[in-house]
Amino acid sequence: MKPALLASLALLVATACGDDSSSGGDTADAGDAADVDADAPDDGDAPDDGIPIDAPPTPPQGCTEPVPGNPQCSNCIDDDGDGYIDVFDIQCSGPLDNDEASFSTGIPGDNVDAVNQDCFFDGNSGAGNDGCNIHVCCLLGAATVDACPIGANQYDPMECPPPLGTEPLSQQCIETCGTLTPPGCDCFGCCTVCDPADPSQCYDIITNPNVSPNCTEDNLDDPTQCVRCTQTESCGPSECGGDTCILCPGQSPDDLPDTCNATSCPEGSASCADGVACPDGSYCGSSFCCISVVGRQQ
């Protein structure tokens, strides 16, 4: 993180709730739509100036008025005009994300490599500070070099994490990136994303804009635009939807089964449902679970 961002961290945690993703415990395999009983949420309310300060299903935690100086995913403004603000916009990966209109974070130098995938949620590219580094074709499930469509000359399937390969992730990667990863995603940005217009339709997609550059909430059902992936289950909470009682991106609490009395959070992650404040150094994600904010250094 740049010093300016570090200096504003306390403000971001207090006022922001931007996040994205969650993954499919009861969702279909990558590329298939999942069956989850759900109704699309209503649009948020907008004041006379046209800037909504309220988003479905409830206002983002701490959002009482716009905060124009914050990044787009923590400024309490519907920057892309889709009716979803910060935490409730499926294209927000966290409070430092400065691009609410796409899966790109808007942070210079972030996730710029289409081949080598490091921790997707730490705000920079490279494994130097997180210990995470796998080939993108591990996420694509390519069992052979010939099946790898990106950077095949650098690919060895055996170097992928199990079960595809035999190379386990480093403990540093698991511990560092796992706490930053929203429910429903793995550490490398393979996330189960549900269509906000029909939250019963969910897909495992690579949200890295260098792999899925044209993926938006409007074409989630198109695997040529929103590239399908297989999650690395050893790093990051990966289950959401259905009987997990954990929200996937694009879902609201009303989309969970009646057996879920409240949204649940993965082990080690506090709940911020019903307006409960998150601990210092974390923010309330779209799953109503508190997600850590990494302190990144230049």
C-alpha positions in Angstrom: 0.0 0.0 0.0 1.2 3.5 -0.7 1.8 5.8 2.3 -1.2 7.9 1.4 -3.5 4.9 1.5 -2.0 3.7 4.8 -2.7 7.1 6.2 -6.3 6.9 5.2 -6.9 3.3 6.4 -8.6 4.3 9.6 -11.1 6.4 7.7 -11.7 3.7 5.1 -12.5 1.1 7.8 -14.8 3.5 9.6 -16.8 4.6 6.5 -16.3 1.9 3.9 -17.9 -1.4 3.2 -16.7 -2.2 -0.3 -16.2 -5.9 -1.2 -17.0 -8.5 -3.6 -17.2 -12.0 -3.7 -18.2 -15.4 -2.3 -18.1 -18.9 -3.6 -20.3 -21.8 -4.2 -20.8 -24.4 -1.5 -24.3 -25.1 -3.1 -23.5 -23.6 -6.4 -22.7 -25.4 -9.6 -19.3 -26.4 -10.9 -17.4 -23.8 -12.9 -19.3 -22.7 -16.0 -22.7 -24.1 -14.8 -25.4 -22.0 -13.2 -26.4 -22.9 -9.6 -29.9 -23.3 -8.4 -30.5 -21.1 -5.3 -34.0 -19.9 -4.6 -33.7 -16.1 -4.9 -35.4 -12.9 -6.0 -33.5 -10.0 -7.4 -33.1 -7.1 -4.9 -34.8 -3.8 -5.4 -33.0 -0.7 -6.5 -31.7 1.6 -3.9 -33.2 5.0 -3.0 -31.7 8.2 -4.5 -32.0 11.7 -3.0 -32.8 14.7 -5.1 -29.2 15.2 -6.2 -29.3 11.8 -7.9 -26.6 10.2 -5.7 -28.0 7.2 -3.9 -26.9 6.8 -0.3 -28.8 3.6 0.2 -28.4 0.2 -1.6 -30.1 -3.2 -1.4 -30.7 -4.9 0.9 -29.6 -2.3 3.5 -27.3 0.7 3.4 -23.6 -0.2 3.5 -22.3 -0.1 7.1 -21.3 3.5 8.0 -22.7 5.1 4.8 -24.8 8.0 5.8 -23.6 10.5 3.2 -21.2 10.5 0.2 -17.5 10.6 1.0 -16.0 11.9 -2.4 -12.4 11.7 -1.3 -12.4 8.0 -0.7 -11.8 5.3 -3.4 -14.9 4.4 -5.4 -15.6 1.3 -3.4 -15.7 3.1 -0.1 -17.1 6.5 -0.9 -20.8 5.7 -0.3 -21.6 6.7 -3.9 -23.0 4.6 -6.8 -20.1 5.6 -9.1 -21.1 3.4 -12.0 -24.9 4.1 -11.8 -25.9 0.5 -11.5 -28.0 0.9 -8.3 -25.4 -0.8 -6.1 -23.0 1.1 -3.7 -19.6 0.0 -2.5 -20.1 -3.3 -0.5 -23.2 -4.2 -2.6 -21.5 -3.8 -6.0 -20.2 -7.2 -7.1 -17.3 -5.5 -8.9 -15.8 -4.1 -5.7 -13.0 -6.2 -4.2 -12.5 -4.1 -1.1 -12.4 -0.5 0.3 -9.2 0.4 -1.6 -10.7 -0.6 -4.9 -11.0 2.5 -7.0 -13.0 1.2 -9.9 -16.6 0.3 -9.2 -17.5 -0.2 -12.8 -15.3 -3.2 -13.5 -13.5 -6.1 -11.8 -10.3 -4.0 -12.1 -9.2 -2.3 -8.9 -8.1 0.9 -10.4 -4.9 0.8 -8.4 -1.8 1.3 -10.5 0.3 -1.8 -10.9 -2.4 -4.1 -9.4 -3.1 -7.5 -11.0 -1.3 -6.6 -14.2 0.0 -10.2 -15.0 -2.4 -12.4 -17.0 -0.1 -15.5 -16.5 1.4 -15.5 -13.0 -1.3 -15.1 -10.4 -0.5 -13.8 -6.9 -2.8 -12.8 -4.1 -5.6 -11.0 -6.0 -6.8 -9.0 -3.0 -3.6 -7.4 -1.7 -3.6 -4.4 -4.0 -0.4 -5.1 -6.0 1.2 -7.6 -8.4 3.9 -10.0 -7.5 4.5 -12.6 -4.9 7.2 -10.8 -3.0 5.0 -9.7 0.0 2.4 -12.5 0.0 4.2 -15.7 -1.1 1.5 -16.6 -3.6 2.3 -17.5 -7.2 0.6 -19.9 -9.5 0.1 -20.1 -13.3 -3.3 -19.0 -14.5 -3.8 -22.3 -16.2 -4.0 -23.9 -12.8 -7.1 -21.9 -12.2 -8.4 -22.8 -15.7 -8.0 -26.5 -14.8 -5.7 -27.2 -17.7 -4.4 -30.8 -17.2 -1.9 -30.6 -20.0 0.3 -27.9 -21.6 -1.7 -28.2 -24.8 -4.9 -27.3 -22.9 -3.3 -24.1 -21.5 -4.5 -21.1 -23.6 -2.4 -18.4 -21.9 1.4 -18.6 -21.4 1.6 -22.3 -22.2 5.4 -22.1 -22.6 5.6 -21.3 -18.9 3.2 -24.0 -17.7 3.8 -27.3 -16.0 0.5 -28.8 -14.6 2.5 -30.6 -11.9 3.5 -27.3 -10.4 -0.2 -26.5 -9.7 -1.6 -27.0 -6.2 -3.5 -30.3 -5.6 -5.6 -31.9 -6.9 -4.5 -30.8 -10.4 -0.8 -30.8 -9.5 1.5 -31.7 -6.7 3.0 -28.4 -5.6 1.3 -27.1 -2.4 0.9 -23.4 -1.7 3.3 -21.8 0.7 2.1 -21.4 4.3 2.9 -17.7 3.9 0.4 -17.4 1.0 -2.3 -19.3 2.9 -1.9 -17.2 6.1 -1.3 -13.8 4.4 -3.8 -13.9 1.6 -6.4 -16.1 3.2 -7.4 -13.4 5.7 -7.8 -10.9 2.8 -10.0 -13.1 0.7 -13.7 -12.6 0.7 -16.1 -15.5 1.2 -16.8 -17.2 -2.1 -13.4 -16.5 -3.6 -10.0 -18.2 -3.5 -6.8 -16.2 -3.0 -6.3 -15.8 -6.7 -9.6 -14.1 -7.6 -11.6 -17.1 -8.8 -14.9 -16.2 -7.3 -18.5 -17.5 -7.4 -20.4 -14.5 -8.7 -24.2 -14.5 -8.9 -26.3 -12.5 -11.3 -27.8 -9.5 -9.4 -30.8 -9.7 -11.7 -31.3 -13.4 -10.9 -29.2 -14.4 -7.9 -30.0 -18.1 -8.4 -27.7 -18.1 -11.4 -24.1 -18.3 -10.1 -20.8 -18.8 -11.9 -17.2 -19.5 -10.9 -15.2 -16.8 -12.9 -11.7 -15.4 -12.9 -12.2 -11.8 -11.9 -8.7 -10.7 -12.9 -9.3 -8.1 -15.7 -6.3 -9.3 -17.6 -7.9 -12.7 -18.0 -11.5 -11.7 -18.2 -11.1 -8.1 -19.6 -14.7 -7.8 -20.8 -16.5 -9.5 -17.9 -19.3 -7.4 -16.4 -22.3 -8.0 -14.3 -24.3 -8.0 -17.5 -22.6 -10.9 -19.2 -21.8 -13.3 -16.3 -23.5 -16.1 -18.2 -21.0 -15.8 -21.1 -17.9 -18.0 -20.5 -16.1 -16.4 -23.4 -16.3 -13.0 -21.6 -16.3 -14.2 -17.9 -13.7 -16.9 -18.0 -14.6 -19.9 -15.9 -12.2 -21.2 -13.3 -11.6 -23.9 -10.7 -11.0 -22.6 -7.2 -7.9 -23.3 -5.2 -9.5 -24.6 -2.0 -6.4 -24.5 0.1 -6.3 -20.7 0.2 -9.2 -18.5 1.0 -12.8 -19.2 2.1 -14.5 -20.7 -1.0 -18.0 -21.6 0.0 -21.2 -19.6 -0.3 -24.8 -19.8 -1.1 -27.4 -22.4 -0.3 -27.1 -24.2 3.1 -23.7 -22.6 3.8 -25.7 -19.5 4.8 -22.9 -17.3 3.4 -23.8 -14.8 0.8 -22.2 -15.0 -2.7 -21.5 -11.8 -4.6 -24.7 -10.6 -6.1 -26.9 -12.1 -3.4 -28.8 -10.6 -0.5 -29.9 -12.2 2.8 -33.3 -12.8 1.3 -31.7 -15.1 -1.3 -30.6 -17.6 1.4 -32.8 -20.6 2.4 -35.3 -20.2 5.2 -33.1 -22.5 7.4 -30.5 -19.7 7.6 -31.5 -17.6 10.5 -28.8 -15.1 9.7 -25.8 -14.9 7.4 -22.8 -16.9 8.5 -19.2 -16.2 8.2 -16.2 -18.5 7.7 -14.2 -19.5 10.8 -12.1 -16.6 12.0 -14.2 -13.9 10.4 -16.5 -11.9 12.5 -20.1 -11.1 11.4 -21.1 -7.5 10.7 -24.8 -8.2 10.1 -27.4 -5.9 11.7 -24.9 -3.0 11.8 -22.4 -4.6 14.1 -19.0 -2.8 13.7 -16.0 -4.7 12.4 -12.8 -4.9 14.4 -10.0 -2.4 13.6 -8.2 -3.3 10.4 -11.2 -4.9 8.7 -14.3 -3.8 6.8 -17.8 -5.2 6.3 -18.0 -7.1 3.1 -20.9 -7.9 0.9 -21.4 -11.2 2.7 -21.8 -9.2 6.0 -18.5 -10.8 7.1 -15.5 -8.7 8.4 -12.6 -8.9 5.9 -9.1 -7.9 6.8 -7.4 -4.9 5.1 -3.8 -5.5 4.3 -1.1 -3.0 5.2 0.9 -2.9 2.0 4.3 -1.4 1.7 5.9 0.1 -1.4 
